[in-house]
């Protein structure tokens, strides 16, 4: 006859119960808790999980500038310490001066080709990935004489304004004629010594002939607001300034151009210029005097107003 196994007594059940720690863990699992053993749920303590703050832009100050200016701009928002570069439209900020979680201070770039526009601000991380964008956040305005001068230069470096000023290439070159035109756009006025009438039907040497232009600038520097600078003083040069070149070192100027861009590259000031014959919008100064015309000399006329 089969033997009968008696049911466990209450005291036996008590002796076979799980340890208290295991029982508590089981209760926790049933309750849906998934924290790892030893993890803390207070940020800043060992094992705690801290959520990274998302990057966003709330405001810019200032939020507009002239197309030729590069002001310091403060960007406020969140998660900004991750930002490696800032785009103003299609132009990269010249420099990031400082960054923190809630604030970036950057040097804004000039407008693309000095054209008025309202542009997006785009923030990128060190991998070049976009991490935040604020549409239509920064406005470029054209309110200065130098803005009008550069816009004219970039509109006509290869599209001669012959209807108004003619073309002096057939009589020796159009470079001085072109630079004079940009100065008119800036706000200069023709006078008895510096003029071009009837689409080059009647023009003065100071307007269209480089040696005479350079002499006119020297003789009237104070009245015109001009300061003479050597090529070694390029850190003092400004947009819209005039560069005079002596190709062969004989002391007689041969060519003139107008400064259209200034930037720092590896700690060095790089200057680019617009000109006629040769026709350029952004002609590099160093390339001009070392490769295209080795040994060329010259100087700048810095416009102080």
Backbone torsions as a table, in degrees:
resi	resn	phi	psi	omega
1	UNK	NA	130.4	-176.4
2	UNK	-58.8	146.0	178.9
3	UNK	-82.6	152.2	-178.5
4	UNK	-106.2	124.5	176.8
5	UNK	-90.6	120.5	-176.5
6	UNK	-70.1	151.2	176.9
7	UNK	-67.0	144.2	179.8
8	UNK	-63.4	144.7	179.0
9	UNK	-79.6	162.6	177.1
10	UNK	-56.2	-35.9	-179.7
11	UNK	-67.2	-32.9	178.5
12	UNK	-69.3	-40.4	177.4
13	UNK	-59.7	-40.3	-179.4
14	UNK	-64.5	-39.2	-179.0
15	UNK	-68.1	-28.5	-177.0
16	UNK	-94.3	7.2	179.7
17	UNK	-65.4	150.4	176.5
18	UNK	-63.4	153.8	173.4
19	UNK	-59.9	153.8	-175.6
20	UNK	-59.6	-41.3	-178.8
21	UNK	-61.7	-42.3	179.6
22	UNK	-66.2	-39.5	179.0
23	UNK	-62.5	-42.5	179.2
24	UNK	-64.1	-39.0	178.4
25	UNK	-63.1	-39.9	178.9
26	UNK	-64.0	-40.6	178.4
27	UNK	-62.4	-40.0	-179.5
28	UNK	-63.6	-41.5	178.6
29	UNK	-63.7	-42.0	178.6
30	UNK	-63.8	-28.2	-179.6
31	UNK	-81.8	-3.4	176.3
32	UNK	90.7	9.7	-179.5
33	UNK	-79.8	128.1	-177.7
34	UNK	-117.5	12.0	-179.7
35	UNK	-65.3	138.1	178.8
36	UNK	-69.2	149.1	178.8
37	UNK	-58.3	127.9	179.0
38	UNK	95.4	-13.9	179.4
39	UNK	-74.0	144.5	178.2
40	UNK	-105.2	153.5	179.3
41	UNK	-107.4	25.7	173.9
42	UNK	-118.4	120.6	-177.8
43	UNK	-57.2	137.2	177.3
44	UNK	98.9	-12.1	177.0
45	UNK	-96.7	158.2	-176.6
46	UNK	-55.0	132.8	177.0
47	UNK	85.3	-4.4	-178.0
48	UNK	-73.1	148.5	176.4
49	UNK	-100.3	120.2	-179.8
50	UNK	-110.4	121.6	-179.3
51	UNK	-75.5	128.6	179.3
52	UNK	-68.1	137.9	-178.4
53	UNK	-73.6	130.8	179.3
54	UNK	-66.4	150.3	-179.6
55	UNK	-87.6	132.8	178.3
56	UNK	-153.1	159.7	177.5
57	UNK	-116.9	127.4	178.5
58	UNK	-103.9	-35.5	-176.7
59	UNK	-160.7	159.4	173.3
60	UNK	-126.4	144.4	176.3
61	UNK	-146.3	119.3	-6.7
62	UNK	-72.1	163.8	-178.9
63	UNK	-106.8	8.7	174.9
64	UNK	-156.3	158.6	179.2
65	UNK	-161.7	165.8	174.1
66	UNK	-65.6	152.2	-176.5
67	UNK	-61.6	-20.3	-178.3
68	UNK	-95.0	-7.7	-172.5
69	UNK	-92.3	157.0	176.4
70	UNK	-130.6	69.0	-175.1
71	UNK	-73.8	161.9	170.1
72	UNK	-77.8	124.9	-176.5
73	UNK	-118.2	129.6	176.9
74	UNK	-96.9	121.8	178.1
75	UNK	-105.4	123.1	176.8
76	UNK	-109.1	152.2	-178.2
77	UNK	169.7	-142.5	-179.7
78	UNK	-138.5	153.4	177.9
79	UNK	61.5	28.0	-172.2
80	UNK	-81.0	-10.8	179.6
81	UNK	-66.9	-16.2	179.9
82	UNK	-85.9	-5.9	-174.0
83	UNK	-76.6	129.4	178.4
84	UNK	-105.1	-26.7	177.9
85	UNK	-154.5	158.9	-176.8
86	UNK	-131.2	131.7	177.5
87	UNK	-106.8	130.4	170.7
88	UNK	-103.7	96.1	-170.5
89	UNK	64.9	-123.0	178.8
90	UNK	-100.5	10.8	-179.1
91	UNK	-108.8	134.1	178.3
92	UNK	-84.2	142.2	175.9
93	UNK	-54.7	141.4	-178.0
94	UNK	-62.6	-39.3	-175.7
95	UNK	-162.8	146.4	168.2
96	UNK	-97.8	115.0	-177.3
97	UNK	-79.1	-40.2	179.9
98	UNK	-158.6	157.8	178.7
99	UNK	-148.0	145.6	172.9
100	UNK	-148.5	-179.3	-178.5
101	UNK	-58.3	-39.2	-174.3
102	UNK	-107.1	-2.4	-174.8
103	UNK	-152.0	137.2	171.7
104	UNK	-120.5	137.7	172.4
105	UNK	-119.3	117.9	-175.0
106	UNK	-128.8	159.3	171.9
107	UNK	-97.4	115.7	-176.1
108	UNK	-69.5	151.3	174.8
109	UNK	-84.5	164.7	169.3
110	UNK	-68.8	164.2	179.4
111	UNK	-70.2	150.6	177.2
112	UNK	-59.7	117.9	-178.3
113	UNK	54.0	23.0	173.8
114	UNK	61.1	34.2	179.3
115	UNK	-101.0	136.0	177.4
116	UNK	-60.0	140.5	-179.2
117	UNK	-170.2	157.0	168.2
118	UNK	-110.2	124.8	-168.3
119	UNK	-123.6	159.7	174.3
120	UNK	-77.4	152.4	170.0
121	UNK	-106.6	124.2	-177.0
122	UNK	-122.0	129.7	179.5
123	UNK	-105.7	135.0	-179.1
124	UNK	-125.2	150.1	176.9
125	UNK	-89.2	-175.2	-174.7
126	UNK	-68.9	-15.9	175.4
127	UNK	-87.4	-5.0	-178.4
128	UNK	88.3	8.2	179.5
129	UNK	-85.2	141.1	177.5
130	UNK	-71.3	125.8	179.8
131	UNK	-115.8	-11.4	174.7
132	UNK	-167.2	149.6	177.2
133	UNK	-142.2	139.1	171.8
134	UNK	-122.4	108.6	-176.6
135	UNK	-66.5	145.0	172.6
136	UNK	48.6	47.5	-172.5
137	UNK	-96.5	-17.3	-173.8
138	UNK	-138.7	134.8	-176.2
139	UNK	-115.6	134.6	172.4
140	UNK	-103.3	129.0	178.3
141	UNK	-118.9	150.9	178.0
142	UNK	-107.7	93.5	-173.8
143	UNK	-122.9	-0.6	-175.5
144	UNK	-112.9	160.4	175.8
145	UNK	-62.5	-39.6	-179.6
146	UNK	-66.4	-31.6	175.9
147	UNK	-62.5	-45.6	178.3
148	UNK	-64.1	-37.9	178.8
149	UNK	-62.5	-46.9	-178.0
150	UNK	-70.1	-36.7	176.5
151	UNK	-61.9	-40.0	177.8
152	UNK	-65.0	-46.6	-178.6
153	UNK	-58.5	-42.6	-177.1
154	UNK	-78.7	-17.1	175.1
155	UNK	-83.4	-24.9	-170.7
156	UNK	-124.9	9.8	178.8
157	UNK	-63.9	-31.1	176.6
158	UNK	-126.3	12.8	178.7
159	UNK	-132.9	78.8	-170.9
160	UNK	-57.4	135.4	177.4
161	UNK	-87.3	65.1	-174.5
162	UNK	-69.7	-28.7	-178.4
163	UNK	-61.6	-32.2	-177.4
164	UNK	-100.7	-35.5	-171.8
165	UNK	-125.0	0.4	180.0
166	UNK	69.0	-165.2	-178.8
167	UNK	-141.1	117.6	-177.0
168	UNK	-95.6	8.3	176.7
169	UNK	-57.2	-39.8	179.7
170	UNK	-64.1	-15.7	-179.1
171	UNK	-116.1	25.9	173.4
172	UNK	127.3	-18.6	178.9
173	UNK	142.5	149.2	-175.0
174	UNK	-108.0	8.2	-173.1
175	UNK	-64.7	-44.3	-179.8
176	UNK	-69.8	-37.8	175.8
177	UNK	-57.4	-44.4	-179.8
178	UNK	-64.8	-48.8	-179.1
179	UNK	-62.1	-40.1	177.1
180	UNK	-60.0	-40.3	177.8
181	UNK	-59.4	-42.1	-179.5
182	UNK	-65.4	-32.2	178.7
183	UNK	-70.7	-34.5	173.4
184	UNK	-61.8	-44.8	178.6
185	UNK	-60.6	-32.6	179.5
186	UNK	-70.7	-25.2	179.7
187	UNK	130.0	-1.6	176.6
188	UNK	-65.5	158.5	178.9
189	UNK	-119.2	141.2	174.1
190	UNK	-65.5	154.1	176.2
191	UNK	-144.9	-169.3	-175.4
192	UNK	-68.2	-20.1	-178.7
193	UNK	-102.9	-17.4	-173.4
194	UNK	-137.2	102.7	-174.0
195	UNK	-160.6	160.0	172.3
196	UNK	-145.1	109.5	-178.7
197	UNK	-112.4	151.4	173.1
198	UNK	55.5	47.5	176.0
199	UNK	51.8	52.0	179.3
200	UNK	71.8	16.8	170.9
201	UNK	-69.6	-26.0	179.8
202	UNK	-149.4	113.7	-178.7
203	UNK	-142.8	153.1	-177.8
204	UNK	-93.3	153.3	176.5
205	UNK	-56.5	-37.0	-179.9
206	UNK	-63.8	-24.2	178.7
207	UNK	-81.3	-45.5	-167.1
208	UNK	-120.6	4.4	-177.5
209	UNK	-125.8	118.8	-168.2
210	UNK	-56.7	-49.3	179.9
211	UNK	-58.8	-40.0	179.2
212	UNK	-70.2	-36.0	176.2
213	UNK	-61.7	-47.1	-179.6
214	UNK	-61.1	-40.7	178.7
215	UNK	-66.9	-40.7	178.0
216	UNK	-61.7	-43.4	178.4
217	UNK	-62.0	-44.1	-178.8
218	UNK	-64.1	-43.0	-177.0
219	UNK	-70.6	-24.3	-175.0
220	UNK	-122.7	24.5	-174.0
221	UNK	-56.7	-43.6	-178.1
222	UNK	-64.9	-46.5	-179.3
223	UNK	-66.5	-34.7	-177.4
224	UNK	-86.3	-10.1	-177.9
225	UNK	74.4	41.9	-176.7
226	UNK	-110.4	144.7	174.9
227	UNK	-129.5	127.9	-178.5
228	UNK	-82.7	130.7	179.5
229	UNK	-129.0	144.1	174.8
230	UNK	-79.8	166.7	176.2
231	UNK	-62.8	-23.5	177.4
232	UNK	-76.7	-11.3	179.4
233	UNK	-100.6	31.1	-174.1
234	UNK	-64.3	-19.7	176.3
235	UNK	-65.0	-15.9	179.3
236	UNK	-98.8	-2.5	-178.0
237	UNK	-75.2	147.5	179.7
238	UNK	-125.5	161.3	175.2
239	UNK	-56.6	137.6	179.7
240	UNK	90.1	-7.9	177.3
241	UNK	-67.2	162.0	-175.4
242	UNK	-108.5	131.7	178.3
243	UNK	-109.5	127.5	179.0
244	UNK	-106.7	135.0	-177.0
245	UNK	-122.0	140.5	170.2
246	UNK	-115.3	102.7	-173.0
247	UNK	-65.3	-40.4	-170.8
248	UNK	-111.1	6.1	175.1
249	UNK	70.9	23.0	-179.1
250	UNK	-90.8	4.3	178.4
251	UNK	87.4	-4.1	179.0
252	UNK	-109.7	118.8	-178.1
253	UNK	-59.6	142.0	-177.6
254	UNK	-114.7	-21.2	-170.0
255	UNK	-155.5	155.0	178.7
256	UNK	-142.3	143.7	-179.9
257	UNK	-141.0	166.6	179.0
258	UNK	-117.9	135.9	-175.7
259	UNK	-72.7	124.0	-179.1
260	UNK	-115.4	-10.6	177.8
261	UNK	-158.1	142.4	176.3
262	UNK	-136.5	128.6	-179.9
263	UNK	-151.2	160.4	176.7
264	UNK	-97.9	127.4	177.0
265	UNK	-129.7	115.3	-178.4
266	UNK	52.7	40.8	176.8
267	UNK	81.6	-1.9	-178.8
268	UNK	-107.1	143.5	176.8
269	UNK	-81.2	121.3	178.2
270	UNK	-108.4	133.9	-177.2
271	UNK	-121.5	134.1	177.1
272	UNK	-124.0	151.4	-170.5
273	UNK	-140.7	156.8	173.9
274	UNK	-104.6	149.3	-177.6
275	UNK	-161.1	163.6	164.6
276	UNK	-105.6	154.1	-178.3
277	UNK	31.9	84.1	-0.7
278	UNK	-74.7	151.5	-177.0
279	UNK	-88.4	117.8	-179.4
280	UNK	-139.1	152.1	168.1
281	UNK	-101.9	-39.3	179.3
282	UNK	-135.8	86.1	-178.7
283	UNK	-99.1	122.4	-175.0
284	UNK	-72.0	130.7	-178.1
285	UNK	-61.5	-48.1	-175.6
286	UNK	-66.3	-39.6	176.1
287	UNK	-62.3	-38.7	-178.6
288	UNK	-61.6	-44.3	-172.5
289	UNK	-95.7	-4.4	178.6
290	UNK	-115.4	-33.1	-177.3
291	UNK	-107.4	-48.8	-177.0
292	UNK	-77.2	-39.0	179.7
293	UNK	-137.3	73.9	-176.9
294	UNK	-56.0	132.5	178.4
295	UNK	84.7	0.7	179.7
296	UNK	-63.4	148.5	177.1
297	UNK	-121.3	176.3	178.3
298	UNK	166.8	-167.6	-179.1
299	UNK	-158.9	169.6	176.4
300	UNK	-109.0	150.7	163.2
301	UNK	-108.6	109.1	-179.9
302	UNK	-85.5	125.5	-179.4
303	UNK	-88.1	114.6	-176.5
304	UNK	-87.1	-7.4	177.3
305	UNK	-152.2	NA	NA
